[in-house]
Amino acid sequence: MTVEIQDSKFVTLMQGIATAATSATVTAAIDCLGWNYGRFIFMAPAGTATGVACKSLVISEGTSTASYAAVAGLRGGTATGSTVDFVVGSLSTSEPVAICLDVALQARARYLKASLTVGEKYIPVMAALLTRGSVEPGSDAGSMVQHIKA
């Protein structure tokens, strides 16, 4: 499906940085009022750092920017369990890596927050694509894309 450009909004939530403290958690919130679907994109280019482990990747929601709760189905960690829905692995140093989290926004609270914790001193790019389409955009997942829908 093609999403018309006037029905889309691309937001950079965090530019890639190489100076975050080890095991630092970075967060970015976005107001999703008026949008139907959101795709949160986490990208790491090839050859960034050695063995950059992604410890957690979580999408949370809230009716205000004061308080957020993790969204079931969108909680990533190093091993599945009662509070982890999918496993995130090491970011490759030889291939670019992308993790896409697709969210149907009609059933979500107004504000969504992405939280990412890495084990090394590198934070990948975080972005969001919001659309007003009547049908969820299709998956363009390739071999280097971990694609999660909730």
Backbone as CSV, one residue per row, in Angstrom:
resi,resn,N_x,N_y,N_z,CA_x,CA_y,CA_z,C_x,C_y,C_z
1,MET,0.826,-1.177,0.000,0.000,0.000,0.000,0.870,1.239,0.000
2,THR,0.454,2.246,-0.712,1.172,3.517,-0.749,0.482,4.501,0.180
3,VAL,1.250,5.162,1.003,0.720,6.188,1.899,1.043,7.541,1.295
4,GLU,0.026,8.335,1.053,0.235,9.659,0.473,1.075,10.526,1.412
5,ILE,1.968,11.320,0.859,2.896,12.112,1.655,2.176,13.099,2.567
6,GLN,1.041,13.661,2.135,0.333,14.614,2.987,-0.349,13.927,4.168
7,ASP,-0.436,12.612,4.140,-1.020,11.860,5.238,0.051,11.196,6.093
8,SER,1.276,11.702,6.044,2.395,11.122,6.776,3.197,12.209,7.480
9,LYS,3.852,11.798,8.560,4.736,12.703,9.293,5.920,11.880,9.767
10,PHE,7.124,12.298,9.405,8.349,11.624,9.826,9.001,12.467,10.906
11,VAL,9.270,11.859,12.054,9.816,12.587,13.195,11.105,11.916,13.641
12,THR,12.201,12.672,13.716,13.439,12.162,14.281,13.360,12.312,15.790
13,LEU,13.391,11.199,16.495,13.288,11.221,17.948,14.653,11.348,18.616
14,MET,15.672,10.742,18.016,17.023,10.805,18.577,18.013,10.581,17.455
15,GLN,18.954,11.512,17.307,20.003,11.317,16.316,21.059,10.413,16.919
16,GLY,21.697,9.607,16.078,22.727,8.697,16.559,23.858,9.440,17.233
17,ILE,24.272,8.960,18.383,25.372,9.580,19.113,26.339,8.497,19.567
18,ALA,27.581,8.865,19.756,28.585,7.891,20.160,29.134,8.188,21.548
19,THR,28.458,9.039,22.299,29.009,9.440,23.585,28.111,9.122,24.766
20,ALA,27.074,8.333,24.562,26.195,7.971,25.683,26.959,7.083,26.654
21,ALA,26.655,7.202,27.919,27.308,6.368,28.926,26.929,4.905,28.720
22,THR,27.803,3.999,29.135,27.504,2.583,29.054,26.228,2.291,29.835
23,SER,25.354,1.503,29.252,24.058,1.139,29.829,23.133,2.335,30.043
24,ALA,23.341,3.389,29.282,22.452,4.545,29.376,21.123,4.231,28.698
25,THR,20.055,4.790,29.239,18.738,4.678,28.623,18.357,6.036,28.072
26,VAL,18.001,6.065,26.805,17.534,7.309,26.194,16.055,7.151,25.886
27,THR,15.310,8.230,26.049,13.881,8.191,25.795,13.481,9.369,24.919
28,ALA,12.413,9.196,24.188,11.851,10.269,23.363,10.355,10.035,23.276
29,ALA,9.574,11.092,23.500,8.118,10.989,23.474,7.563,11.701,22.250
30,ILE,6.384,11.254,21.823,5.741,11.853,20.660,4.230,11.908,20.881
31,ASP,3.619,13.005,20.453,2.172,13.193,20.534,1.552,12.563,19.289
32,CYS,0.695,11.574,19.465,0.124,10.821,18.346,-1.324,11.195,18.048
33,LEU,-1.805,12.294,18.620,-3.191,12.714,18.406,-3.460,12.941,16.920
34,GLY,-4.503,12.304,16.380,-4.902,12.493,14.990,-4.253,11.540,13.998
35,TRP,-3.380,10.652,14.465,-2.705,9.704,13.574,-3.264,8.306,13.802
36,ASN,-3.303,7.487,12.745,-3.868,6.140,12.831,-2.833,5.059,13.097
37,TYR,-1.661,5.191,12.492,-0.621,4.178,12.625,0.717,4.846,12.871
38,GLY,1.564,4.151,13.621,2.914,4.643,13.861,3.918,3.527,13.657
39,ARG,5.012,3.848,13.034,6.128,2.908,12.882,7.338,3.534,13.561
40,PHE,7.764,2.931,14.651,8.970,3.386,15.341,10.147,2.636,14.738
41,ILE,11.173,3.375,14.352,12.308,2.804,13.638,13.581,3.076,14.437
42,PHE,14.339,2.032,14.678,15.607,2.128,15.386,16.675,1.612,14.440
43,MET,17.636,2.454,14.068,18.623,2.102,13.045,20.032,2.285,13.572
44,ALA,20.881,1.327,13.252,22.304,1.424,13.554,23.065,1.148,12.265
45,PRO,23.941,2.058,11.848,24.708,1.829,10.622,25.769,0.758,10.837
46,ALA,26.285,0.228,9.760,27.359,-0.763,9.847,28.621,-0.120,10.379
47,GLY,29.419,-0.925,11.083,30.724,-0.464,11.527,30.700,0.614,12.588
48,THR,29.733,0.588,13.483,29.624,1.639,14.494,30.535,1.375,15.679
49,ALA,30.260,0.368,16.437,31.062,0.045,17.619,31.126,-1.471,17.737
50,THR,32.049,-1.958,18.516,32.216,-3.397,18.652,31.180,-3.976,19.604
51,GLY,30.397,-4.934,19.115,29.458,-5.647,19.968,28.487,-4.765,20.725
52,VAL,27.827,-3.873,20.052,26.881,-2.982,20.714,25.632,-3.789,21.063
53,ALA,25.460,-4.104,22.325,24.312,-4.890,22.755,23.149,-3.976,23.076
54,CYS,21.997,-4.287,22.531,20.780,-3.560,22.862,20.135,-4.307,24.019
55,LYS,20.113,-3.692,25.210,19.588,-4.374,26.393,18.069,-4.320,26.474
56,SER,17.481,-3.199,26.077,16.026,-3.119,26.093,15.541,-2.072,25.115
57,LEU,14.344,-2.319,24.601,13.674,-1.413,23.673,12.194,-1.504,23.994
58,VAL,11.621,-0.411,24.527,10.251,-0.453,25.030,9.471,0.748,24.520
59,ILE,8.233,0.497,24.082,7.298,1.568,23.754,6.294,1.651,24.908
60,SER,6.138,2.851,25.466,5.194,3.088,26.561,4.148,4.089,26.097
61,GLU,3.008,4.117,26.788,1.944,5.050,26.440,1.460,5.783,27.682
62,GLY,0.889,6.986,27.447,0.338,7.764,28.545,-0.682,8.765,28.042
63,THR,-1.626,9.112,28.900,-2.624,10.116,28.537,-2.086,11.528,28.731
64,SER,-0.961,11.640,29.415,-0.251,12.913,29.549,1.239,12.596,29.481
65,THR,2.062,13.607,29.479,3.505,13.375,29.417,4.088,13.126,30.800
66,ALA,3.249,13.055,31.833,3.729,12.878,33.201,3.931,11.413,33.579
67,SER,3.151,10.513,32.988,3.197,9.119,33.400,2.996,8.200,32.194
68,TYR,3.821,7.166,32.109,3.745,6.213,30.999,3.713,4.784,31.529
69,ALA,3.066,3.889,30.788,3.055,2.452,31.087,3.474,1.703,29.833
70,ALA,4.298,0.674,29.995,4.773,-0.113,28.860,3.606,-0.784,28.146
71,VAL,3.676,-0.833,26.815,2.642,-1.448,25.992,2.970,-2.931,25.809
72,ALA,2.051,-3.802,26.218,2.248,-5.238,26.026,2.409,-5.524,24.534
73,GLY,3.392,-6.332,24.198,3.694,-6.646,22.807,4.828,-5.799,22.259
74,LEU,5.143,-4.702,22.945,6.189,-3.790,22.469,7.277,-3.594,23.529
75,ARG,7.577,-4.680,24.248,8.612,-4.642,25.283,9.722,-5.610,24.883
76,GLY,10.858,-5.063,24.468,11.969,-5.886,24.031,13.064,-5.930,25.074
77,GLY,13.724,-7.077,25.174,14.809,-7.252,26.131,15.753,-8.337,25.677
78,THR,16.646,-8.762,26.566,17.657,-9.753,26.196,17.133,-11.186,26.222
79,ALA,16.014,-11.423,26.917,15.401,-12.756,26.948,13.918,-12.588,27.229
80,THR,13.085,-13.407,26.596,11.648,-13.280,26.817,11.294,-13.696,28.238
81,GLY,10.237,-13.096,28.755,9.776,-13.393,30.109,8.459,-12.683,30.333
82,SER,8.077,-12.522,31.585,6.780,-11.926,31.895,6.702,-10.455,31.504
83,THR,7.837,-9.760,31.412,7.816,-8.347,31.028,8.577,-8.085,29.736
84,VAL,8.923,-9.137,29.005,9.636,-8.998,27.730,8.894,-9.800,26.669
85,ASP,8.499,-9.115,25.587,7.705,-9.751,24.531,8.532,-10.241,23.350
86,PHE,9.672,-9.604,23.105,10.540,-10.038,22.004,11.988,-9.787,22.398
87,VAL,12.883,-10.515,21.762,14.308,-10.425,22.084,14.996,-9.488,21.105
88,VAL,15.753,-8.552,21.655,16.597,-7.680,20.838,18.027,-8.157,21.024
89,GLY,18.783,-8.165,19.946,20.126,-8.715,20.010,21.192,-7.656,19.840
90,SER,22.391,-8.131,19.556,23.510,-7.225,19.325,23.346,-6.522,17.991
91,LEU,23.735,-5.268,17.953,23.733,-4.520,16.700,25.006,-4.879,15.954
92,SER,24.866,-5.244,14.704,25.982,-5.735,13.899,26.996,-4.645,13.603
93,THR,28.268,-5.044,13.512,29.294,-4.092,13.093,29.605,-4.229,11.612
94,SER,29.067,-5.261,10.949,29.350,-5.437,9.534,28.153,-5.121,8.646
95,GLU,26.963,-5.126,9.196,25.743,-4.851,8.425,24.899,-3.821,9.163
96,PRO,24.222,-2.956,8.436,23.284,-2.059,9.117,22.118,-2.858,9.694
97,VAL,21.585,-2.397,10.798,20.501,-3.095,11.472,19.346,-2.126,11.694
98,ALA,18.124,-2.616,11.520,16.947,-1.806,11.811,15.926,-2.659,12.552
99,ILE,15.306,-2.068,13.549,14.191,-2.691,14.249,12.999,-1.776,14.040
100,CYS,11.902,-2.324,13.528,10.685,-1.543,13.289,9.577,-2.067,14.198
101,LEU,8.955,-1.146,14.917,7.826,-1.491,15.768,6.599,-0.788,15.210
102,ASP,5.623,-1.559,14.724,4.395,-0.993,14.159,3.310,-0.960,15.223
103,VAL,2.660,0.190,15.361,1.657,0.389,16.402,0.379,0.945,15.781
104,ALA,-0.745,0.283,16.026,-2.052,0.832,15.641,-2.414,1.859,16.708
105,LEU,-2.438,3.125,16.341,-2.578,4.206,17.309,-4.000,4.438,17.785
106,GLN,-5.004,3.937,17.064,-6.393,4.168,17.473,-6.666,3.590,18.861
107,ALA,-6.030,2.502,19.205,-6.261,1.833,20.487,-5.264,2.261,21.565
108,ARG,-4.428,3.242,21.272,-3.377,3.651,22.198,-3.705,5.001,22.829
109,ALA,-3.013,5.299,23.910,-3.138,6.608,24.545,-2.502,7.665,23.641
110,ARG,-2.738,8.927,23.943,-2.292,10.020,23.073,-0.772,10.095,22.925
111,TYR,-0.033,9.875,23.995,1.426,10.031,23.961,2.104,8.668,23.989
112,LEU,3.087,8.486,23.118,3.916,7.288,23.124,5.351,7.699,23.390
113,LYS,6.058,6.843,24.128,7.451,7.119,24.449,8.285,5.893,24.107
114,ALA,9.376,6.121,23.403,10.324,5.058,23.087,11.486,5.147,24.066
115,SER,11.862,4.004,24.640,12.997,3.939,25.562,13.952,2.868,25.058
116,LEU,15.221,3.223,24.970,16.234,2.317,24.447,17.428,2.307,25.389
117,THR,17.859,1.109,25.792,19.036,0.955,26.647,20.042,0.091,25.903
118,VAL,21.261,0.584,25.784,22.322,-0.186,25.134,23.427,-0.466,26.137
119,GLY,24.226,-1.492,25.846,25.285,-1.882,26.761,26.622,-1.230,26.470
120,GLU,26.725,-0.528,25.363,27.977,0.129,24.996,27.729,1.615,24.811
121,LYS,28.755,2.341,24.456,28.653,3.798,24.343,28.216,4.242,22.957
122,TYR,27.040,3.757,22.549,26.505,4.150,21.248,24.994,4.053,21.274
123,ILE,24.320,5.075,20.804,22.864,5.072,20.699,22.504,5.197,19.223
124,PRO,21.760,4.250,18.661,21.374,4.361,17.255,20.326,5.446,17.027
125,VAL,20.024,5.695,15.788,19.006,6.670,15.413,17.626,6.111,15.779
126,MET,16.766,6.965,16.353,15.380,6.590,16.618,14.496,7.574,15.856
127,ALA,13.510,7.038,15.137,12.600,7.886,14.371,11.205,7.276,14.412
128,ALA,10.215,8.065,14.009,8.840,7.571,13.946,8.192,8.063,12.661
129,LEU,7.415,7.192,12.034,6.621,7.546,10.870,5.162,7.406,11.281
130,LEU,4.438,8.522,11.290,3.019,8.520,11.634,2.212,8.660,10.358
131,THR,1.129,7.877,10.236,0.300,7.943,9.036,-1.177,8.015,9.414
132,ARG,-1.961,8.552,8.476,-3.408,8.632,8.646,-4.136,7.668,7.716
133,GLY,-3.432,6.733,7.138,-4.036,5.800,6.194,-5.141,4.981,6.831
134,SER,-6.093,4.519,6.018,-7.179,3.695,6.530,-6.761,2.237,6.670
135,VAL,-5.626,1.882,6.059,-5.084,0.533,6.137,-3.648,0.644,6.610
136,GLU,-3.255,-0.249,7.510,-1.897,-0.218,8.032,-0.891,-0.417,6.899
137,PRO,0.181,0.386,6.867,1.206,0.196,5.844,1.784,-1.205,5.917
138,GLY,2.119,-1.779,4.771,2.656,-3.131,4.725,4.080,-3.196,5.236
139,SER,4.524,-4.407,5.508,5.878,-4.626,5.999,6.859,-4.596,4.835
140,ASP,7.944,-3.870,5.019,9.021,-3.873,4.035,10.255,-4.506,4.653
141,ALA,10.018,-5.406,5.595,11.098,-6.016,6.335,12.017,-6.812,5.414
142,GLY,13.305,-6.564,5.540,14.311,-7.289,4.798,15.078,-8.213,5.735
143,SER,16.164,-8.757,5.268,16.914,-9.712,6.081,17.562,-9.066,7.300
144,MET,17.825,-7.763,7.272,18.470,-7.104,8.389,17.489,-6.273,9.203
145,VAL,16.193,-6.533,9.052,15.171,-5.781,9.786,14.425,-6.728,10.716
146,GLN,14.400,-6.394,11.995,13.564,-7.112,12.951,12.263,-6.347,13.024
147,HIS,11.158,-6.962,12.599,9.891,-6.259,12.428,8.875,-6.787,13.431
148,ILE,8.401,-5.912,14.338,7.476,-6.297,15.392,6.178,-5.523,15.211
149,LYS,5.035,-6.201,15.268,3.723,-5.536,15.161,2.938,-5.748,16.430
150,ALA,2.242,-4.701,16.871,1.374,-4.827,18.050,0.192,-3.886,17.902
